[in-house]
Amino acid sequence: MPAARPGHRTGSRVPRKQPKPTENPKSLKRKRDQENLQKLQGAVDEFDPKSQDVTKFSALPLSAPTASGLEASHFETLTDVQARAIPLGLKGRDILGAAKTGSGKTLAFLVPVLEKLYRAQWTEYDGLGALIISPTRELAVQIFEVLRKIGRHHTFSAGLVIGGKSLREEAERLGRMNILVCTPGRMLQHLDQTAGFDVDNLQILVLDEADRIMDMGFQSAVDALVEHLPTSRQTMLFSATQSKKVSDLARLSLKDPEYVAVHEAAAAATPATLAQHYLITPLPEKTETLYGFIKANLKSKMIVFLSSGKQVRFIYESFRHLQPGIPLLHLHGRQKQVARLEITSRFSAAKYSCLFATDVVARGVDFPAVDWVVQMDCPEDTDTYIHRVGRTARYERDGKAVLFLDPSEEGMLMRLEQRKVPIQKVSIREKKKQNIQNQIQDMCFKNPDLKYLGQKAFISYTRSVHLQKDKEVFDLNKLDLDAYAASLGLPGAPQIRFQKGEDVKKLKNAPRAGLSSDSEPEPDDAKRKRKKGEVRTKYDRMFERTNQDVLTSHYTKMIGEEGQEANEESDNDDQDFLSVRRVLEGDELDVGAGDGLAPGAKIVSGLGGEEPFVVDSKRREKMLKSKKKMLKFKGKGDKVVFDDEGNAHHPYKIQDEEEFRQAGPAEAQRQKFVEDETVKVKEADISDKLHAKERRREKKEKRKAREAMERETGTGSRMPRLATDDGEGEDPLALMASLPMAGEGTDSDEEEREERRPAKRAKKWFEDDSEADEEEARGARRNKGRKGRGQGKVIEVADAPDTLEGYEALAAGLLDE
């Protein structure tokens, strides 16, 4: 045995030192990964959330990439909703989650999403595995950022589909995405239009702020979207206020869902660290109260909620001109995607700021360190109130909220009491009140655009109140609308035409095309004419639209009802958009049957013409609407021209024949006219010559003064003097030295230069011998002058140049020297 053991060991050592290449490192890694997955799946199956009180993420059966991502993002302790929802999500159960705002619902569904795809070994070739739907773009962006943080160590591809970019650009990337965060409308658009986008392998569906997604505004989009998804999937719904309706659960194909409600056992639906107040203030005083509140809290970060985007724009523009002393921002759903993201990031990074916003940021959006939430307009229900105040006091931090209520809206307090919302009444200090109504009125008077925004804000607010279902709280008849219009700087309350039978949430969440400010209900006559099943285009709606407050009252009066009736009776004729601008009444209409006119003809007097205007045909009736033809009928009037002194006088007019004969014979009048004009021309000529002489004299004096100054200062140009034949030392270049440089001189200089310049020789097609001889002599003289260059400083010139060209040639030779 001892001898055999060493031999046995020796024989076994050979394969250990040189193993056969049966398995490569990749296959070994795959085996280890499979073993780790089996262990992880076994830990999840053995994990019992009911028997274990889990408070740390490290105690959950999570994969290594997820655990390291949570640790790197500084997530350690579980919140209540996370402790109850994540274990159920890991086990693949459908979940209905309801928890307070700011309680960490985002991680409650992101962790199960990552774990489910990890355990399924999901790759980019498997297509879309998880779909997360959010009601607003801001919330979708926030979810995507949290997903990037905790999933940094995973190999999944994730995408954000919220609109604002080209549909084609998004479609090119959808096929490679494993996780998508989206809004309902944009996702449905891709499902219907993007070719090759496959969702048959979807593993998990998440609806954040599910109550908002399930309401009337998104109902059709969600129903159509769910039809594209497979039924064998895991579904999770999360919100601060959850719906338990069987119809909603059946639409989403939920299978035995687990209801996770954290705040039902608590005393209130809002965080305990949130101090909530309400203030009774009449509607006309809300704007001034808000301004005073902002002035009293300049060192704060606050969000002011209003009911419509038009109000947000008006309050923002008005307060921006008033400059309360704090950075102002505004956010509403009508803004472009880039602007919304920029404003969101700016407000998140700001230390002190005031954000005017609609309910587009009321749900789920996590703005850090918000001190105040101000609700200037009463929320439509308690759920909206809970979501609004949830923007502060998040993650057990302190926060404050205040609600402005009109005396007619005190019924909302009873609704909040039923939901166990603790709220206290406060009053305004007299010294903190701000009177800004006169300033707003002055701004609206000077700025028509601001006045227009005020009108739209008034209309949108009153319309939203009218459409509310809870008439015990929202009663338009109890509001002082005239005083409210005055508080917005308007001279009077704009007229409103309400749309009856519409749902508030349906209108708030309807597409933009149907919510334009100039949209009108379809007229009854159009409904009667339209056949069943016929589609109305935007052009049909444009022509059926009636102007309300777009045109002024003066313009409305110009459009006569009688002209409109006449147009309706003549269906075969070309109908105009405008009727006759002048309505004829009373004694202005005379039937001229007795004057030999056609039966039914009308005589219109008082239009300014020499004779009354006769309307005996359709063509003559249309002439009343033509400004050009009516001017021709009235006569164009006397033409007036203005002379140089600004005096008005008539141009030459043709006299009447009788007046012309009384003035005398035609030849005598012609002779007199010629003599008068000759005298005028001579006088004007003398005046012009005196004026030109005076200008030349002034120019000469200026030149002499300039030369004297140059001689005194010694800055004058020193030109070489030339010796002439007579030996008098006269400088032939004096003329060139006196000429102004380029850019100098006045108009008088140009005139004097023209007078002194000799006339140029006329160009001829031929030249006689005498002229050729003279030109040859000039060339010889110029050549003789050039030969003398370089032999001395004094150059003798046989004959002084008699033209400016000669002087220029001589000067060029000297400069070359």
Secondary structure, DSSP 8 states (H G I E B T S, - for coil): -TTHHHHHHHHHHHHHHS--S-S-HHHHHHHHHHHHHHHHHHHHHH--TTT----BGGGS---HHHHHHHHHTT--B--HHHHHHHHHHHTT--EEEE--TTS-HHHHHHHHHHHHHHHTT--GGG---EEEE-SSHHHHHHHHHHHHHHTTTS---EEEE-SSS-HHHHHHHHTT-SEEEE-HHHHHHHHHH-TT---TT--EEEEETHHHHTSTTTHHHHHHHHHHS-SSSEEEEEESS----HHHHHHTT--S-EEEESTTSSS-SS-TTEEEEEEE--GGGHHHHHHHHHHHTTTSEEEEE-S-HHHHHHHHHHHHHH--SS-EEEE-TTS-HHHHHHHHHHHHH-SSEEEEE-GGGSSS---TT--EEEESS--SSHHHHHHHHTTSSGGG--EEEEEEE-GGGTHHHHHHHHTT---EEE---GGG----HHHHHHHHHH-HHHHHHHHHHHHHHHHHHHH-S-TTT--GGGS-HHHHHHHTT-SS-------TT--HHHHHTS-GGGG-TT-----HHHHHHS-TT----HHHHHHH---SSSS-HHHHHHS-HHHHHHHHH-SSS---SS--SS---GGGEEE-GGGT--TT-EEE--SSSSS-EEE-SHHHHHHTT-HHHHHHHH------EE-TT--EE-------HHHHHHT--HHHHHHHHHHHHHHHHHHHHHHHHHHHHHHHHHHHHHHHHHHHHHHHHT-S------B-TT-S---TTHHHHHS--TT---HHHHHHHHHHS-------S---HHHHHHHHHHHHHHHHHHHTTTS-S--B-SS---SHHHHHHHHHHHHH-
